[in-house]
Amino acid sequence: MTEIKLFGASTIAGQYLKKKYDSYLKDTKLTCFSRSNKSDIYFDLSSSVYPKELFLNEETLIISFSPIWLFVPFLKNYLEQINLKKIKGLIIISSTSVKTKKYSWNDFDKKLYYELSFWEKELIKLTNIHSLKTTIIRPTLIYGDIGYKEDKNLNNIIRLMNFSLFLPIPKETGLRQPIHYSQLSKCTLALSKSYLSENLSEKKELNIFNIGGDEELNFEELLNRIQENFPKNLKLRKCFLIKIPNRLFFFIFSPLIIFSPKYYAALLRISINMVGFEPSYKIHGENKNKFPVNARIKQ
Protein backbone atom coordinates (compact mmCIF):
# COMPACT_ATOMS: atom_id res chain seq x y z
CA MET A 1 0.00 0.00 0.00
CA THR A 2 1.18 3.51 -0.83
CA GLU A 3 1.29 6.05 1.99
CA ILE A 4 0.81 9.81 2.09
CA LYS A 5 2.52 11.72 4.87
CA LEU A 6 0.70 15.01 5.38
CA PHE A 7 2.36 17.91 7.20
CA GLY A 8 0.36 20.94 8.29
CA ALA A 9 -2.69 18.72 8.76
CA SER A 10 -4.32 21.19 11.17
CA THR A 11 -4.55 23.95 8.54
CA ILE A 12 -8.01 24.41 7.03
CA ALA A 13 -6.76 23.04 3.71
CA GLY A 14 -5.14 20.10 5.50
CA GLN A 15 -8.33 19.31 7.41
CA TYR A 16 -10.36 19.34 4.20
CA LEU A 17 -7.88 17.02 2.51
CA LYS A 18 -8.21 14.59 5.42
CA LYS A 19 -11.98 14.47 4.94
CA LYS A 20 -11.85 13.98 1.19
CA TYR A 21 -8.70 11.97 0.47
CA ASP A 22 -10.43 8.59 0.67
CA SER A 23 -12.71 9.45 -2.26
CA TYR A 24 -9.66 10.31 -4.37
CA LEU A 25 -7.13 7.75 -3.13
CA LYS A 26 -9.03 4.75 -1.80
CA ASP A 27 -6.09 2.36 -1.51
CA THR A 28 -3.74 4.86 0.11
CA LYS A 29 -2.81 5.20 3.76
CA LEU A 30 -2.84 8.74 5.16
CA THR A 31 -0.58 9.69 8.08
CA CYS A 32 -1.05 13.21 9.44
CA PHE A 33 1.33 15.37 11.45
CA SER A 34 0.58 18.66 13.23
CA ARG A 35 1.38 20.62 16.37
CA SER A 36 -2.17 21.48 17.39
CA ASN A 37 -4.70 18.82 16.35
CA LYS A 38 -4.97 16.01 18.90
CA SER A 39 -6.25 13.56 16.28
CA ASP A 40 -2.95 13.90 14.36
CA ILE A 41 0.52 12.72 15.29
CA TYR A 42 2.21 15.51 17.19
CA PHE A 43 5.35 16.79 15.51
CA ASP A 44 7.17 20.12 15.58
CA LEU A 45 9.15 20.71 12.39
CA SER A 46 11.97 22.26 14.42
CA SER A 47 12.39 19.08 16.48
CA SER A 48 15.29 16.70 15.88
CA VAL A 49 13.42 13.84 17.57
CA TYR A 50 11.26 12.02 15.03
CA PRO A 51 8.24 9.89 15.90
CA LYS A 52 8.39 6.37 14.46
CA GLU A 53 5.58 7.23 12.04
CA LEU A 54 7.95 9.54 10.15
CA PHE A 55 10.07 6.67 8.89
CA LEU A 56 9.13 5.02 5.62
CA ASN A 57 7.81 1.48 5.37
CA GLU A 58 5.90 1.84 2.11
CA GLU A 59 6.25 3.93 -1.01
CA THR A 60 5.41 7.42 0.22
CA LEU A 61 4.20 10.71 -1.18
CA ILE A 62 4.99 13.71 1.04
CA ILE A 63 2.55 16.63 1.12
CA SER A 64 3.11 19.83 3.10
CA PHE A 65 0.69 22.65 3.89
CA SER A 66 3.18 23.97 6.46
CA PRO A 67 5.00 27.27 5.83
CA ILE A 68 7.70 26.49 3.31
CA TRP A 69 10.33 28.31 5.40
CA LEU A 70 9.70 25.84 8.23
CA PHE A 71 9.23 22.72 6.14
CA VAL A 72 12.31 22.87 3.88
CA PRO A 73 14.85 23.10 6.76
CA PHE A 74 13.17 20.04 8.31
CA LEU A 75 13.18 18.27 4.94
CA LYS A 76 16.93 18.75 4.53
CA ASN A 77 17.64 16.78 7.69
CA TYR A 78 14.80 14.31 7.17
CA LEU A 79 16.01 13.17 3.75
CA GLU A 80 19.36 12.21 5.22
CA GLN A 81 17.73 9.76 7.63
CA ILE A 82 15.28 7.86 5.44
CA ASN A 83 15.28 5.49 2.47
CA LEU A 84 14.96 7.87 -0.48
CA LYS A 85 13.94 5.03 -2.79
CA LYS A 86 10.63 4.87 -0.91
CA ILE A 87 9.70 8.46 -1.80
CA LYS A 88 7.28 8.75 -4.72
CA GLY A 89 7.51 12.54 -4.69
CA LEU A 90 6.90 15.81 -2.89
CA ILE A 91 3.97 18.24 -3.13
CA ILE A 92 4.80 21.47 -1.30
CA ILE A 93 2.56 24.51 -0.84
CA SER A 94 4.17 27.91 -1.32
CA SER A 95 2.43 31.16 -2.40
CA THR A 96 2.00 33.39 -5.44
CA SER A 97 3.42 36.14 -3.21
CA VAL A 98 6.78 34.99 -4.54
CA LYS A 99 5.63 36.59 -7.81
CA THR A 100 3.24 39.37 -6.76
CA LYS A 101 5.41 40.84 -4.00
CA LYS A 102 8.74 40.68 -5.77
CA TYR A 103 8.94 44.48 -6.14
CA SER A 104 7.20 45.51 -2.91
CA TRP A 105 8.68 48.44 -1.03
CA ASN A 106 7.56 47.75 2.57
CA ASP A 107 9.65 45.57 4.88
CA PHE A 108 6.91 43.04 5.64
CA ASP A 109 6.28 42.15 2.00
CA LYS A 110 9.98 42.22 1.13
CA LYS A 111 10.70 39.76 3.94
CA LEU A 112 7.86 37.48 2.81
CA TYR A 113 9.10 37.53 -0.78
CA TYR A 114 12.66 36.81 0.32
CA GLU A 115 11.66 33.85 2.50
CA LEU A 116 9.43 32.30 -0.15
CA SER A 117 11.99 32.80 -2.90
CA PHE A 118 14.94 31.56 -0.83
CA TRP A 119 13.23 28.42 0.43
CA GLU A 120 11.76 27.56 -2.95
CA LYS A 121 15.30 27.66 -4.37
CA GLU A 122 16.54 25.49 -1.49
CA LEU A 123 13.75 23.01 -2.20
CA ILE A 124 14.69 22.87 -5.88
CA LYS A 125 18.30 22.20 -4.90
CA LEU A 126 17.14 19.24 -2.81
CA THR A 127 15.10 18.03 -5.76
CA ASN A 128 18.18 18.05 -7.95
CA ILE A 129 20.54 16.54 -5.37
CA HIS A 130 18.25 13.65 -4.46
CA SER A 131 16.51 13.31 -7.85
CA LEU A 132 13.07 13.67 -6.27
CA LYS A 133 9.95 14.40 -8.26
CA THR A 134 8.59 17.63 -6.82
CA THR A 135 5.58 19.85 -7.31
CA ILE A 136 5.36 23.35 -5.87
CA ILE A 137 1.82 24.71 -5.61
CA ARG A 138 1.56 28.49 -5.34
CA PRO A 139 -2.01 29.50 -4.43
CA THR A 140 -3.11 33.11 -4.62
CA LEU A 141 -5.37 34.73 -1.97
CA ILE A 142 -6.73 31.81 0.11
CA TYR A 143 -9.99 32.35 1.95
CA GLY A 144 -12.03 30.24 4.34
CA ASP A 145 -15.73 29.91 5.07
CA ILE A 146 -16.96 33.48 5.20
CA GLY A 147 -18.05 34.74 8.61
CA TYR A 148 -15.86 32.35 10.59
CA LYS A 149 -12.55 32.93 12.34
CA GLU A 150 -10.81 30.44 10.07
CA ASP A 151 -11.05 33.02 7.29
CA LYS A 152 -8.31 35.54 8.07
CA ASN A 153 -8.01 37.16 4.66
CA LEU A 154 -11.60 38.36 4.28
CA ASN A 155 -12.63 38.80 7.91
CA ASN A 156 -10.98 42.22 8.20
CA ILE A 157 -13.10 43.46 5.29
CA ILE A 158 -16.23 41.90 6.79
CA ARG A 159 -15.58 43.62 10.13
CA LEU A 160 -15.23 46.99 8.41
CA MET A 161 -18.49 46.49 6.56
CA ASN A 162 -20.21 45.44 9.79
CA PHE A 163 -19.24 48.60 11.65
CA SER A 164 -19.52 51.19 8.87
CA LEU A 165 -22.44 52.71 7.05
CA PHE A 166 -20.24 53.21 4.02
CA LEU A 167 -16.91 51.92 2.77
CA PRO A 168 -14.79 54.01 0.40
CA ILE A 169 -13.05 52.11 -2.38
CA PRO A 170 -11.01 53.31 -5.38
CA LYS A 171 -13.04 54.00 -8.50
CA GLU A 172 -10.72 51.81 -10.56
CA THR A 173 -9.68 48.56 -8.92
CA GLY A 174 -7.63 45.61 -10.04
CA LEU A 175 -8.80 42.04 -10.48
CA ARG A 176 -8.48 39.24 -7.93
CA GLN A 177 -8.74 35.46 -8.20
CA PRO A 178 -9.35 34.27 -4.61
CA ILE A 179 -9.16 30.52 -4.00
CA HIS A 180 -11.13 28.67 -1.33
CA TYR A 181 -9.24 26.19 0.84
CA SER A 182 -11.38 23.35 -0.53
CA GLN A 183 -10.27 24.22 -4.08
CA LEU A 184 -6.63 24.15 -2.99
CA SER A 185 -7.13 20.76 -1.30
CA LYS A 186 -8.88 19.31 -4.35
CA CYS A 187 -5.99 20.44 -6.57
CA THR A 188 -3.53 18.82 -4.18
CA LEU A 189 -5.50 15.57 -4.16
CA ALA A 190 -5.78 15.52 -7.95
CA LEU A 191 -2.04 16.06 -8.32
CA SER A 192 -1.42 13.38 -5.68
CA LYS A 193 -3.48 10.93 -7.71
CA SER A 194 -1.43 11.63 -10.82
CA TYR A 195 1.78 11.24 -8.81
CA LEU A 196 0.74 7.79 -7.72
CA SER A 197 -0.33 6.70 -11.20
CA GLU A 198 1.62 4.34 -13.43
CA ASN A 199 2.65 7.20 -15.71
CA LEU A 200 4.62 8.96 -12.99
CA SER A 201 7.95 8.31 -14.70
CA GLU A 202 6.84 10.36 -17.69
CA LYS A 203 6.43 13.53 -15.65
CA LYS A 204 9.10 16.22 -15.24
CA GLU A 205 11.28 16.27 -12.16
CA LEU A 206 9.92 19.67 -11.11
CA ASN A 207 6.48 21.19 -11.67
CA ILE A 208 5.29 24.60 -10.45
CA PHE A 209 1.59 25.53 -10.46
CA ASN A 210 0.42 29.10 -9.83
CA ILE A 211 -3.25 28.57 -9.03
CA GLY A 212 -6.26 30.71 -8.19
CA GLY A 213 -10.01 30.42 -7.96
CA ASP A 214 -12.27 29.94 -10.96
CA GLU A 215 -13.33 33.59 -11.33
CA GLU A 216 -11.58 36.90 -11.82
CA LEU A 217 -13.34 39.67 -9.88
CA ASN A 218 -12.65 43.34 -9.35
CA PHE A 219 -12.71 44.62 -5.77
CA GLU A 220 -16.24 45.99 -5.97
CA GLU A 221 -17.58 42.68 -7.32
CA LEU A 222 -15.74 40.80 -4.58
CA LEU A 223 -17.31 42.97 -1.85
CA ASN A 224 -20.77 42.71 -3.38
CA ARG A 225 -20.51 38.92 -3.48
CA ILE A 226 -19.55 38.88 0.21
CA GLN A 227 -22.55 41.03 1.10
CA GLU A 228 -24.92 38.87 -0.90
CA ASN A 229 -23.91 35.79 1.10
CA PHE A 230 -25.16 37.23 4.39
CA PRO A 231 -28.79 37.60 5.56
CA LYS A 232 -30.45 40.92 4.69
CA ASN A 233 -30.92 41.85 8.34
CA LEU A 234 -27.19 42.04 9.05
CA LYS A 235 -25.41 45.40 9.23
CA LEU A 236 -22.93 44.68 6.51
CA ARG A 237 -25.76 44.31 3.97
CA LYS A 238 -26.52 48.00 4.61
CA CYS A 239 -22.94 49.15 4.09
CA PHE A 240 -22.71 51.28 0.96
CA LEU A 241 -19.66 51.11 -1.26
CA ILE A 242 -18.58 54.61 -2.25
CA LYS A 243 -16.24 54.79 -5.22
CA ILE A 244 -13.88 57.76 -5.19
CA PRO A 245 -11.11 58.73 -7.63
CA ASN A 246 -8.00 56.67 -7.07
CA ARG A 247 -5.71 59.62 -6.39
CA LEU A 248 -8.07 61.00 -3.75
CA PHE A 249 -8.50 57.56 -2.16
CA PHE A 250 -4.76 57.01 -1.78
CA PHE A 251 -4.23 60.58 -0.57
CA ILE A 252 -6.87 60.15 2.17
CA PHE A 253 -5.19 56.99 3.44
CA SER A 254 -1.60 58.18 2.92
CA PRO A 255 -1.00 58.68 6.71
CA LEU A 256 -0.95 54.88 6.93
CA ILE A 257 2.52 55.05 5.36
CA ILE A 258 3.76 56.29 8.74
CA PHE A 259 1.64 54.17 11.06
CA SER A 260 1.32 50.94 9.08
CA PRO A 261 3.28 50.66 5.82
CA LYS A 262 2.06 47.05 5.53
CA TYR A 263 -1.62 48.06 5.37
CA TYR A 264 -0.95 51.00 3.07
CA ALA A 265 0.83 48.65 0.68
CA ALA A 266 -2.23 46.38 0.84
CA LEU A 267 -4.44 49.34 -0.12
CA LEU A 268 -2.18 50.18 -3.04
CA ARG A 269 -2.53 46.64 -4.33
CA ILE A 270 -6.31 47.12 -4.60
CA SER A 271 -5.72 48.92 -7.90
CA ILE A 272 -3.37 46.24 -9.28
CA ASN A 273 -4.40 43.16 -11.24
CA MET A 274 -3.38 39.94 -9.51
CA VAL A 275 -4.87 37.36 -11.82
CA GLY A 276 -3.87 35.11 -14.69
CA PHE A 277 -3.28 32.10 -12.45
CA GLU A 278 -4.39 28.60 -13.41
CA PRO A 279 -8.07 28.22 -12.40
CA SER A 280 -8.43 25.45 -9.83
CA TYR A 281 -11.03 23.53 -11.83
CA LYS A 282 -8.52 22.94 -14.63
CA ILE A 283 -6.33 21.07 -12.16
CA HIS A 284 -8.84 19.14 -10.06
CA GLY A 285 -11.11 18.46 -13.06
CA GLU A 286 -14.40 19.18 -11.30
CA ASN A 287 -17.02 21.87 -11.91
CA LYS A 288 -16.20 25.57 -11.79
CA ASN A 289 -17.11 27.34 -8.55
CA LYS A 290 -18.33 30.90 -8.13
CA PHE A 291 -16.90 33.08 -5.39
CA PRO A 292 -17.47 32.64 -2.50
CA VAL A 293 -17.29 28.84 -2.28
CA ASN A 294 -18.96 26.89 0.55
CA ALA A 295 -19.87 30.06 2.44
CA ARG A 296 -21.32 29.15 5.82
CA ILE A 297 -23.29 32.01 7.27
CA LYS A 298 -22.52 32.97 10.86
CA GLN A 299 -25.24 35.18 12.33
C-alpha positions in Angstrom: 0.0 0.0 0.0 1.2 3.5 -0.8 1.3 6.0 2.0 0.8 9.8 2.1 2.5 11.7 4.9 0.7 15.0 5.4 2.4 17.9 7.2 0.4 20.9 8.3 -2.7 18.7 8.8 -4.3 21.2 11.2 -4.6 24.0 8.5 -8.0 24.4 7.0 -6.8 23.0 3.7 -5.1 20.1 5.5 -8.3 19.3 7.4 -10.4 19.3 4.2 -7.9 17.0 2.5 -8.2 14.6 5.4 -12.0 14.5 4.9 -11.9 14.0 1.2 -8.7 12.0 0.5 -10.4 8.6 0.7 -12.7 9.4 -2.3 -9.7 10.3 -4.4 -7.1 7.8 -3.1 -9.0 4.8 -1.8 -6.1 2.4 -1.5 -3.7 4.9 0.1 -2.8 5.2 3.8 -2.8 8.7 5.2 -0.6 9.7 8.1 -1.1 13.2 9.4 1.3 15.4 11.4 0.6 18.7 13.2 1.4 20.6 16.4 -2.2 21.5 17.4 -4.7 18.8 16.4 -5.0 16.0 18.9 -6.2 13.6 16.3 -3.0 13.9 14.4 0.5 12.7 15.3 2.2 15.5 17.2 5.4 16.8 15.5 7.2 20.1 15.6 9.2 20.7 12.4 12.0 22.3 14.4 12.4 19.1 16.5 15.3 16.7 15.9 13.4 13.8 17.6 11.3 12.0 15.0 8.2 9.9 15.9 8.4 6.4 14.5 5.6 7.2 12.0 7.9 9.5 10.2 10.1 6.7 8.9 9.1 5.0 5.6 7.8 1.5 5.4 5.9 1.8 2.1 6.3 3.9 -1.0 5.4 7.4 0.2 4.2 10.7 -1.2 5.0 13.7 1.0 2.6 16.6 1.1 3.1 19.8 3.1 0.7 22.7 3.9 3.2 24.0 6.5 5.0 27.3 5.8 7.7 26.5 3.3 10.3 28.3 5.4 9.7 25.8 8.2 9.2 22.7 6.1 12.3 22.9 3.9 14.8 23.1 6.8 13.2 20.0 8.3 13.2 18.3 4.9 16.9 18.7 4.5 17.6 16.8 7.7 14.8 14.3 7.2 16.0 13.2 3.7 19.4 12.2 5.2 17.7 9.8 7.6 15.3 7.9 5.4 15.3 5.5 2.5 15.0 7.9 -0.5 13.9 5.0 -2.8 10.6 4.9 -0.9 9.7 8.5 -1.8 7.3 8.8 -4.7 7.5 12.5 -4.7 6.9 15.8 -2.9 4.0 18.2 -3.1 4.8 21.5 -1.3 2.6 24.5 -0.8 4.2 27.9 -1.3 2.4 31.2 -2.4 2.0 33.4 -5.4 3.4 36.1 -3.2 6.8 35.0 -4.5 5.6 36.6 -7.8 3.2 39.4 -6.8 5.4 40.8 -4.0 8.7 40.7 -5.8 8.9 44.5 -6.1 7.2 45.5 -2.9 8.7 48.4 -1.0 7.6 47.7 2.6 9.6 45.6 4.9 6.9 43.0 5.6 6.3 42.2 2.0 10.0 42.2 1.1 10.7 39.8 3.9 7.9 37.5 2.8 9.1 37.5 -0.8 12.7 36.8 0.3 11.7 33.9 2.5 9.4 32.3 -0.1 12.0 32.8 -2.9 14.9 31.6 -0.8 13.2 28.4 0.4 11.8 27.6 -3.0 15.3 27.7 -4.4 16.5 25.5 -1.5 13.7 23.0 -2.2 14.7 22.9 -5.9 18.3 22.2 -4.9 17.1 19.2 -2.8 15.1 18.0 -5.8 18.2 18.0 -7.9 20.5 16.5 -5.4 18.2 13.7 -4.5 16.5 13.3 -7.9 13.1 13.7 -6.3 10.0 14.4 -8.3 8.6 17.6 -6.8 5.6 19.8 -7.3 5.4 23.4 -5.9 1.8 24.7 -5.6 1.6 28.5 -5.3 -2.0 29.5 -4.4 -3.1 33.1 -4.6 -5.4 34.7 -2.0 -6.7 31.8 0.1 -10.0 32.3 1.9 -12.0 30.2 4.3 -15.7 29.9 5.1 -17.0 33.5 5.2 -18.1 34.7 8.6 -15.9 32.3 10.6 -12.5 32.9 12.3 -10.8 30.4 10.1 -11.1 33.0 7.3 -8.3 35.5 8.1 -8.0 37.2 4.7 -11.6 38.4 4.3 -12.6 38.8 7.9 -11.0 42.2 8.2 -13.1 43.5 5.3 -16.2 41.9 6.8 -15.6 43.6 10.1 -15.2 47.0 8.4 -18.5 46.5 6.6 -20.2 45.4 9.8 -19.2 48.6 11.6 -19.5 51.2 8.9 -22.4 52.7 7.1 -20.2 53.2 4.0 -16.9 51.9 2.8 -14.8 54.0 0.4 -13.0 52.1 -2.4 -11.0 53.3 -5.4 -13.0 54.0 -8.5 -10.7 51.8 -10.6 -9.7 48.6 -8.9 -7.6 45.6 -10.0 -8.8 42.0 -10.5 -8.5 39.2 -7.9 -8.7 35.5 -8.2 -9.3 34.3 -4.6 -9.2 30.5 -4.0 -11.1 28.7 -1.3 -9.2 26.2 0.8 -11.4 23.3 -0.5 -10.3 24.2 -4.1 -6.6 24.1 -3.0 -7.1 20.8 -1.3 -8.9 19.3 -4.4 -6.0 20.4 -6.6 -3.5 18.8 -4.2 -5.5 15.6 -4.2 -5.8 15.5 -8.0 -2.0 16.1 -8.3 -1.4 13.4 -5.7 -3.5 10.9 -7.7 -1.4 11.6 -10.8 1.8 11.2 -8.8 0.7 7.8 -7.7 -0.3 6.7 -11.2 1.6 4.3 -13.4 2.6 7.2 -15.7 4.6 9.0 -13.0 7.9 8.3 -14.7 6.8 10.4 -17.7 6.4 13.5 -15.6 9.1 16.2 -15.2 11.3 16.3 -12.2 9.9 19.7 -11.1 6.5 21.2 -11.7 5.3 24.6 -10.4 1.6 25.5 -10.5 0.4 29.1 -9.8 -3.3 28.6 -9.0 -6.3 30.7 -8.2 -10.0 30.4 -8.0 -12.3 29.9 -11.0 -13.3 33.6 -11.3 -11.6 36.9 -11.8 -13.3 39.7 -9.9 -12.7 43.3 -9.3 -12.7 44.6 -5.8 -16.2 46.0 -6.0 -17.6 42.7 -7.3 -15.7 40.8 -4.6 -17.3 43.0 -1.8 -20.8 42.7 -3.4 -20.5 38.9 -3.5 -19.5 38.9 0.2 -22.5 41.0 1.1 -24.9 38.9 -0.9 -23.9 35.8 1.1 -25.2 37.2 4.4 -28.8 37.6 5.6 -30.4 40.9 4.7 -30.9 41.8 8.3 -27.2 42.0 9.1 -25.4 45.4 9.2 -22.9 44.7 6.5 -25.8 44.3 4.0 -26.5 48.0 4.6 -22.9 49.1 4.1 -22.7 51.3 1.0 -19.7 51.1 -1.3 -18.6 54.6 -2.3 -16.2 54.8 -5.2 -13.9 57.8 -5.2 -11.1 58.7 -7.6 -8.0 56.7 -7.1 -5.7 59.6 -6.4 -8.1 61.0 -3.8 -8.5 57.6 -2.2 -4.8 57.0 -1.8 -4.2 60.6 -0.6 -6.9 60.2 2.2 -5.2 57.0 3.4 -1.6 58.2 2.9 -1.0 58.7 6.7 -0.9 54.9 6.9 2.5 55.0 5.4 3.8 56.3 8.7 1.6 54.2 11.1 1.3 50.9 9.1 3.3 50.7 5.8 2.1 47.0 5.5 -1.6 48.1 5.4 -0.9 51.0 3.1 0.8 48.6 0.7 -2.2 46.4 0.8 -4.4 49.3 -0.1 -2.2 50.2 -3.0 -2.5 46.6 -4.3 -6.3 47.1 -4.6 -5.7 48.9 -7.9 -3.4 46.2 -9.3 -4.4 43.2 -11.2 -3.4 39.9 -9.5 -4.9 37.4 -11.8 -3.9 35.1 -14.7 -3.3 32.1 -12.4 -4.4 28.6 -13.4 -8.1 28.2 -12.4 -8.4 25.5 -9.8 -11.0 23.5 -11.8 -8.5 22.9 -14.6 -6.3 21.1 -12.2 -8.8 19.1 -10.1 -11.1 18.5 -13.1 -14.4 19.2 -11.3 -17.0 21.9 -11.9 -16.2 25.6 -11.8 -17.1 27.3 -8.6 -18.3 30.9 -8.1 -16.9 33.1 -5.4 -17.5 32.6 -2.5 -17.3 28.8 -2.3 -19.0 26.9 0.6 -19.9 30.1 2.4 -21.3 29.2 5.8 -23.3 32.0 7.3 -22.5 33.0 10.9 -25.2 35.2 12.3 
